Amino acid sequence: MGWRGLRFGVFVPYPESQSANPRLTPVPSTTYSSFFTVLDGMTGEGRSIVFAIVQCMGFQYRVVPDERVKIPATDLEPGSTLVLDQVLLIRDGESVKVGAPTVAGAKVEVEVVRHGRGKKILVGKYKKRKGYRKRNGHRQNFTEVVVRTIQS
């Protein structure tokens, strides 16, 4: 039985079902079939996640079908499709394919949703004892795409 501490001058004990420190309560040991398996809230059955890691304009993204991703700005019109063929890793069901450096024949098709600008990032420069202070802002342009298909 734990203690809640001094409350109005009286020590109040915890009920038997609660612990004094929830961080120290033991977590029931469960076995997970896979790191990439999540529980379906409706049926309680496990389902595998299909995802790919793609490289686009020097950046790597983990993409899932029907997910929106912000990539660096492109000159494509909204509604047009873009094929990303630099797939570094792909997981489909229980099989995982790792490329060296890319997976042969794999591609991810995305559709351009919109163009926009990111949040403002403030950049400051400072030199001690010199009275030198500069502050600049920067907003990065991006293209928002939605992942349509992942083909291995």
C-alpha positions as CSV (number, residue, x, y, z in Angstrom):
1,M,0.0,0.0,0.0
2,G,1.5,3.4,-1.1
3,W,1.0,6.8,0.4
4,R,-0.3,9.8,-1.4
5,G,1.6,12.1,0.9
6,L,0.6,14.8,3.3
7,R,-2.8,16.2,2.4
8,F,-4.4,18.6,4.9
9,G,-2.1,17.3,7.6
10,V,-3.2,13.7,7.3
11,F,-1.5,10.9,5.4
12,V,-4.0,9.3,2.9
13,P,-3.1,5.8,1.7
14,Y,-3.6,4.7,-1.9
15,P,-6.1,2.0,-2.6
16,E,-4.6,-1.5,-3.1
17,S,-5.4,-1.3,-6.8
18,Q,-3.2,1.8,-7.4
19,S,0.5,2.2,-7.0
20,A,2.2,5.2,-5.4
21,N,4.2,5.8,-8.5
22,P,2.6,4.7,-11.8
23,R,6.0,4.7,-13.5
24,L,7.2,1.9,-11.3
25,T,4.2,-0.4,-11.7
26,P,5.2,-3.5,-13.7
27,V,3.9,-3.6,-17.2
28,P,2.3,-7.0,-18.1
29,S,4.5,-9.0,-20.4
30,T,3.0,-9.4,-23.8
31,T,4.5,-10.9,-26.8
32,Y,4.5,-8.9,-30.0
33,S,4.5,-10.8,-33.3
34,S,6.2,-8.0,-35.1
35,F,7.3,-4.4,-34.6
36,F,5.3,-3.4,-37.6
37,T,2.0,-5.0,-36.5
38,V,-0.7,-2.9,-35.0
39,L,-4.0,-3.9,-33.3
40,D,-7.2,-3.3,-35.2
41,G,-9.5,-1.5,-32.8
42,M,-12.7,-3.0,-34.1
43,T,-11.8,-6.7,-34.2
44,G,-8.7,-6.9,-32.1
45,E,-6.9,-8.8,-34.8
46,G,-3.4,-7.9,-35.9
47,R,-2.9,-6.4,-39.3
48,S,0.4,-5.7,-41.1
49,I,1.3,-2.3,-42.3
50,V,2.4,-1.8,-45.9
51,F,5.0,1.0,-46.2
52,A,8.0,2.1,-48.2
53,I,11.0,4.3,-47.7
54,V,11.6,6.5,-50.7
55,Q,14.1,9.1,-51.6
56,C,12.9,12.3,-53.2
57,M,15.1,15.3,-53.9
58,G,17.8,14.3,-51.4
59,F,15.3,13.5,-48.5
60,Q,14.0,10.2,-47.3
61,Y,10.4,9.6,-46.4
62,R,8.4,6.7,-44.9
63,V,5.2,6.6,-46.9
64,V,2.0,4.6,-46.4
65,P,-0.9,4.4,-49.0
66,D,-3.4,7.2,-48.7
67,E,-1.0,9.3,-46.6
68,R,-0.2,13.0,-47.2
69,V,3.5,13.9,-47.4
70,K,5.1,17.3,-47.8
71,I,8.1,17.1,-50.2
72,P,10.3,19.9,-51.5
73,A,8.7,22.2,-54.0
74,T,8.2,20.9,-57.6
75,D,6.7,22.6,-60.6
76,L,4.0,20.0,-61.2
77,E,0.3,21.1,-61.3
78,P,-2.1,19.9,-58.6
79,G,-3.9,16.7,-59.8
80,S,-0.9,15.4,-61.7
81,T,0.9,12.2,-60.8
82,L,4.6,11.7,-59.9
83,V,6.4,8.4,-59.9
84,L,9.1,8.0,-57.2
85,D,11.3,5.1,-58.3
86,Q,14.1,5.5,-55.8
87,V,12.6,3.0,-53.3
88,L,15.1,2.1,-50.6
89,L,13.0,-0.3,-48.6
90,I,9.6,-1.8,-49.1
91,R,7.4,-3.8,-46.7
92,D,4.4,-5.7,-48.1
93,G,2.7,-8.0,-45.7
94,E,5.3,-10.1,-44.0
95,S,8.1,-9.7,-46.6
96,V,10.7,-6.9,-46.3
97,K,12.8,-6.0,-49.4
98,V,15.9,-3.9,-48.7
99,G,17.5,-2.3,-51.7
100,A,21.2,-2.0,-52.4
101,P,20.9,1.0,-52.9
102,T,17.3,0.7,-54.4
103,V,14.8,-2.0,-54.8
104,A,14.7,-3.1,-58.4
105,G,11.3,-2.6,-60.1
106,A,9.7,-0.9,-57.1
107,K,7.9,2.4,-57.4
108,V,5.6,4.7,-55.5
109,E,2.9,6.7,-57.3
110,V,1.9,10.0,-55.7
111,E,-0.6,12.6,-56.7
112,V,0.1,16.3,-56.2
113,V,-2.5,17.9,-53.9
114,R,-1.3,21.5,-53.4
115,H,1.7,23.8,-53.1
116,G,2.4,25.9,-50.1
117,R,4.9,27.4,-47.7
118,G,6.0,26.0,-44.4
119,K,6.1,27.6,-41.0
120,K,8.4,30.5,-40.5
121,I,11.8,29.6,-39.1
122,L,13.7,32.4,-37.3
123,V,17.4,32.5,-37.9
124,G,19.6,34.7,-35.6
125,K,23.2,35.7,-35.6
126,Y,25.0,37.1,-32.6
127,K,28.6,38.1,-31.8
128,K,29.4,38.7,-28.2
129,R,30.8,42.1,-27.1
130,K,30.4,43.6,-30.6
131,G,26.8,44.8,-30.6
132,Y,26.1,42.6,-33.6
133,R,22.7,41.0,-33.8
134,K,20.8,40.0,-36.9
135,R,17.5,38.2,-37.2
136,N,16.1,36.8,-40.4
137,G,13.0,34.7,-41.2
138,H,12.7,31.9,-43.7
139,R,9.8,29.9,-45.1
140,Q,10.4,26.8,-47.2
141,N,8.2,26.1,-50.2
142,F,6.7,22.6,-50.4
143,T,4.5,20.4,-52.5
144,E,1.9,18.3,-50.7
145,V,1.3,14.9,-52.3
146,V,-0.9,11.9,-51.4
147,V,0.4,8.4,-51.9
148,R,-1.8,6.4,-54.2
149,T,0.0,3.1,-54.8
150,I,3.1,1.3,-53.6
151,Q,4.3,-1.3,-56.1
152,S,7.0,-3.8,-55.5
